[in-house]
């Protein structure tokens, strides 16, 4: 799916997404990433949803976003509350959704000027087996 940017070109905008990767400002990433409006995308060391740990979310807490949009792949999946406790104690919300919806939602919130983090899981195993 291709997404088009509007007046947000100076920010990190999702410009495309498919099951094997994501484009941020037309640059392709084929691995899990953390994306914030004013910071270059950085690798997120998550290869599968099942491998998520509290430590993955503690790394996000350091950035102090208002909300985290968690893209969980082809289908929406929810993390156990103990994994996101570091965010909850800081009153940072976490919304889980399928990755297509997560990319769209991130762009909308970013365009509204929100301090949002997109935590996007690119599961290469899932992409290889799903048809």
N, C-alpha and C positions, 0 to 999 in steps of 0.2 A: 504494500500500500504506500503510495506517495502522499505526503502531506506538504502543503505549501506554506511558506512563511508570509507574514504580512509586514508590519512595521517593527518586528522584533529582531531584525537582522544582526544587531550588535550583541544579542544574547544567544545562549546555547539553545537552539530550537531543534526539535525532532523534525526532520524533513523527509523521513521514510522509515518504514519498518517492515520486516518480514520475519519468518520464524528462525532464520539463521543469522540475523543481525539487525542493526539499527543504523540510521544515518543521522548525525548531528551536524547541522549546517553543511549538509551534503558530503560529510566525511563519514565513511563506513567503519563501523565497529562490529566485529564478529565475536565478541566476548561480552560478558556481563559488565555493565558500567553504572557509575553514579553520575548523574547529570544535574547541574544546578545552573540557574540563569547566567550568573556572572563569573563562573569558574569553568575552565576547560574540563571536559569529561575525563574521568579517571577510571581505571580498571577497578572492578569490584570482584574480589576473589571468591565468587560463588559460581559453581558450574552446574548445580542442580538445586531445585527447590528443597529437596530432602536434605541437602547439606547445610542449610542455613543454621547459624548459631547465634547466640546472644552477642558474640564478638562482632559479627557482621553489622549489627545494628548499633553497637557502641561506637563504631567508626563513624556512622552517620550522625550520631548525637553530637559529636565534636563540632560539626558544622552548624548546629542549632537552627535547622530549618523550622518553619511554621508547621509544615506537613510533609510527610513522605508518601509518595505514590509508589507502591511496590508492584512492578509488573512481573507476574508469575508464569508467563509463558502462554501457551495456547488456551489455557483455561484458568479461571479464577480459583485461587487457592488461598487459604487463610493460615497465617502463622500462629503458633501458640503464644498467648499473652506473655509468658515468661521470656520469650525471645526478644520482645520489644519493650521490656520493662525499663531499660535505660532511657528510651524515648518517652514512655508514659510518665515517668517521674519528672521529666522536664516539660511536661504538657505538650509534647510533640505528637500530633496525630499520625497514624499510619493507616492508609487505605490500600487494601489489596484488590487487584483487578487483573483481568487478562492483559497481556502486554499491549495489544492494539489499543484498548481503552486507556491504559496507563499512559501511553504516548500522547494520545489526544488530550487527556485530562491535564497532563503536565504542561502542554503547550497553552492550554486555556488559562491555567493558574499563573504560569509564567507571564503571559500576556497581560494579566491583571495586575502584575507587579508583586505577586506573592513570593515569599521566600520558600520555594518548594524544592524538594529533591526527588528526582526520579531514580529509583533503585530498580534497575532492569536486569532480570535474569535471562541470559541467552543460554539455553540448554542445548548444547550441540547434539546430545544424544536424542533429545526430543525432536529436533529438526531433522535428524537423519532418518528417524523411523516414521514420522507422521507424513502422510500423503494426502 
